[in-house]
Amino acid sequence: MVTFMYMPYVASAALTALFLLLFPSCYTMKQGAAFLGYLNRAVPLEKIETIGENEREFVAEVNRIRDFAMGELGLKQSKNYTKFVAIDRDYLAAIVSACSPVAFERHTWWFPVVGRVPYKGFFNGEDARKEADKLRQKNLDVWVRPVDAFSTLGFFRDPLYSYMTGYPVHRLADLIIHELVHATIYIKSDSAFNESLAEFIGKEGARRYIERYYGADSDEYRAIDAGNADNEAFVRFVQSIIQDLGAVYADEAASVEEKLARKAALIAAAQEDFAARYDELFETENYRGFSTMRINNAYLDLYRLYNEEDSYFEDLYTSMGRDLPAFIAAAKTWKGKNRVMR
């Protein structure tokens, strides 16, 4: 079993992936077979309602989130998240990402239909570890992380998993809306656009869902508000590290060895500052472990992938009067971030 490197919780640690059995390769057939095994075990949500009160409440919440996402927000109508899979762990797949150690240049993999993506998923943790070892032998920075969901872009009916029954409502709403965005809007080979858009709509959609059904003065709303504030503070902190490292990597006069030494010193100083100012920066304990992590470019690059380095989507959203259904309707016509129709 692979040992995952800790990654602070960032809304739903979800990504878009598609394991296609139609294209014969050892990787796709093995992962496809594992995923179809889960699908074959999936049961309709109504069948778990009889287990207990917790399950009945979970099913009711999921159905309400789906109705809100597809009916009120305008995400694509589908049968996603109408089935349930019992699983004996708290994550779905192990995801491998890699990056140059002296530049924010992502390693990518190519798959049919989805094109180039900057991650590779494995249902077996040992397979993920082997892939990570191969990439390290190529002198790449590597990160392995667990994820709790992915979207098959409408090719299959994506199910829910038993570990999700314990999620707080805002996290469940964020996850479902995030993944339904992928099933609604997907630009081939443009993972940064796909992920940052889904991240933005997932968070804002979850916030609106909580406000709509629980109220802005509820404990549920305060939980998402505090979580979002901490998340934004953490992302800003990580982006400042990325910016500083970018300047190091851009120094053409420095050798690779010099860049690596400056990188190590910069990260160590940032983590020391993070630990010293933690209580000043954050309300929750979600990110405290960052100060002792052995972070690298592959880890940092995930925050470039899932989070905008500017306020692009936020600015567009504001210009539309913060009307989320209108924003999503417009997003369905976009062909990528560089070609957004204003």
N, C-alpha and C positions, 0 to 999 in steps of 0.2 A: 504494500500500500504506500503510495506516495505521501510524503509529509508536505503539507501545503504551507507556503509562506503566508503569514498573516497579511491580510489587506483590510484596512478599515472599511466598515460598511458604508457604501455609497448608494443610497436608495436601494434599488434591486441590482444585485451584481449579475445582470443579465446581458446576454449578447445574442446576436443573430447567427445561427449556424444551420446547416442543412446537410445531413448525411444521406447521400443519394445512392440507393441500391441499383439504380439504372445504369450506373457507370462502373464497370468492373475494375476494382483495384483492391488490394488487401485492406487498405485503410477504410475505404468507404463501405466495403462489405462487412467488415468486422463491427464498425460503429453502427452501421445501419441495422445489422442483426440485433445488436444490443438494444437499440432504440425501439425496434419493432417488438422486441420482447416486452418492453415496458407497455407499449400500446396494446399488446395482446392481453395484458393483465389489467388494463383500465376498465373500470366499471362506471356506469352512469352515476352522477352525483346523488341522485335521489336514493340510490341503494345504501349510501353511507349515512343517510339521515336517521336510520333506525338504530345506529350504534349508540348514540347518546346526545345529550343537550349540546355539548361542544360542537359535535359534527353538524347538528341541525343549524346552529347559528352560523357555522362556517359556510354551509351550502347557501343559506339565505343571503349572506354577505357577498359571496361570489356572484350569485345570480343578480344581485342589485348592482354590483360593480360592472358586470357585463352589460346590463341594460343601460346603465349610465354611459358607458364608454361607446357603445354602438348606437344607442338611441339618441342620447343628448349631445355627445361630442361628435358623432358622425364617423367613428371608425368603422372599418369594414365589417359587415354582418358575417358571422361565422359560427361554427359549432365549437370553437376553441373554448377550453376550460369548462366543458360540460361533463368531463369524465375525470376519474380520480385513480391514482396509482399508489398503492401502499409500498413503501420503500424503507429499507433498514438503515438509512444514513440520512444526514441532514444537508446533502447537496446532490445535484444531478450529475454533473460532469466535471472533470478536471481540464482546465484550459491552459494551454501553453502559448506564451507570447515571447517574442525575442526582438532585440534591438541592438544596433551598433553600440559598443561601449564608449565611443568618443563622438557620437553624433546622434541626434534623434531621427535616425533612419530605421524605419520598421522593417523587420523581416516579414514577408507575406507568403501565403500559400494560395494556389489557384484551384478553384473547384468549378465544375459546370454549374450553370445557372446563376450562382451568386457572384462569380468572378473572383477577384483577388480579395482576400481577407487577412487581417493581421493577427490571427489566432487560429489554433487548431485544438479541437475538443476530443476528449477521450472519456468513455464511460468507465474504463478501468484505469485506476490511478497508476498502476505499474507501467502501463503503456505511455502515460504522460511523462513519467520519470525518464523512461528510455528516450523519448523524443527530446526532452530537455537536455539530457546528457549529450546527445548528438549535436545539438545546437551549441552547447558550451564548447565542444571540441572544435567548433568553427570560430571560436573566440567571440561569441556573441553574449551580451547580457540576456539572461533568461528569467522569466517569472512564471510560476505555476500557481494557479488559483482555482478554488472551487466556484462554481456558479449554480444558482438554484433554478434557472430556467433558460430556455432559448426558444426562438421562434422558427418554425419550419416554413414560414412564409405562405401558409395556406395549403401546402402540399399534403399535410396531415392535420388531424384534429389534435392540437396541442393539449395535453392533459395537465391537471394539477397533481401535486405529490403530497404525501402524508405529512412531511415536515412543515408544509405551509399552514397547517391548521393552527399552529402556535404563533403565527405572525401577527403583529399588531395591525389594525385595520388599515392604517396609512401605508404600511409597507406592502400589504397584500394588494391594495388598490394601485399603488405605484407599479408593482411588478406586472399585474395583468394589463394595465393601460400601456406600459412600456412595450410589452410584447405584442399587443394588438396594433400598436403603431407600426412595428416591423411588418406585420401581416398586411398592413394597409398601404404603406409607403416604403419602397425599397429601391435604391439606386445601385445598380450593379457596379461592383468594384469601388464604391465610395463609402467605405466603412465609417470614416470620420463624420460624414454628413448623416448617415443612417443612425449611428449611435448617439451623437450629440442631439439630434432631433428627438429621438425616442426618449432620451434622458430628460430633455426639457419638457416634452408633453407629458411624460409619466409623472414627473414631480408636480407640475401645474394641474394636471388632471386629478391627481390624488388629493391635492389641496382643495380643489373645487368640489370633489366628491364628499370629502369630510365636512366642508362648510355646508353643502346642500343637505346632507342627511344627519349630521350631528350638531351643526351650528358652530359659529365662530367663537363662541364662549365655552365650548366643550373641552373636556380633558383630551379628547382625541385630536382636536384642532391644535391645542397647545403643544401636544406631543410632536405633531408634524412641524409646527412652527419652530420649536426648539431644535428639532433634528435638522431642518433645512438651514437654520442659522449656523449650526455647527458645521454642517457639510460645506456651506459656502465659505466659511472661515478656513476650513481645512484645504479646500481646493485652491483658495487664494494663496495659502502658505506654500503648497506644493508648486503652484505656478510660478511663484517667486524663485523657488529653487531651479525650476526648469529654465527660467529666463537667465539666471546667473550662470548656469551651466552652458546655455547656448552661447554666451559670450566667451566662455572658456574654449568651447569647441570651435568657435569661429576664428580663433587666434592662429593664423597661418604660420606664424613664426615659432610656435610651440611644437615640440615633438609629441608623439603619441604618449611617451612615458611621462612627459611634463603634464600633459592634459589629464592623464589618469591620476597623477599625484594631486593636482589642483582639484580635480573632481572629488577625490576622497576627502580632502581637507574641507572643501565647501560643504559636502553632505554632513560630515561630522559636526561642523560648526552649526549648521542649520538644525540638526537634531538636538544639540545641546541647548540652543535657544528655544526650540520647541518645548523641551522638557521644563525649562525654567519658567516659561510664560504660559504653560498649559491652562492653569486655572483662570488666567486673565482672558484667554482666547475662547474657551469652550465651556458649555454648560453641562454636557454629558461626558461619560467616560469612553465614548465610542472610539476615540482616536489616540488615547494615551500610549498605546503600544508602539506608535510610529517612532518614538525617540530611540527605541532599541532595535529596530528592524535593520536588516542588511539590505537596504534598498539599492536599486541600480536603474539604469536607463529604461529597461523593459517595464519595471514597475512605474516609473514616473511617466512614461509614454502613455500608459493607460489613462492618465488624467488629461492628456492631450487628445486622446481618442474619444472619451466619453463626455468631456466637458469643453465647452467653447473657450478659446483663449481670449475672445472678445465677447461683447454682449449682442452678437448678431441676431439670434432668434428672439432674445428679450426685446431688442429695439423694434424688430418687425411686429412682434406681438403687441407692444405698446402702441405702435402706429395704427394697428387695427382695432384700437379701443379695448384691448385685452379681452377680446371676444374669442374664446378658445375654439368653438366650433367653426367660426370663420377662418381662423388661423389654420386649422386642420384641413378645411376645404381647399384653401389656397395651397397648402403644402402638397396636396395630391397632384397639383399641376407642375410642381417644381421638378427640375432635372438635376438637382445638386446645388450645393451652397453657392457656387460661383455663377449660377444661372437662375437664381431666384427671381420670379416675376414680381416686381414691386408694384 
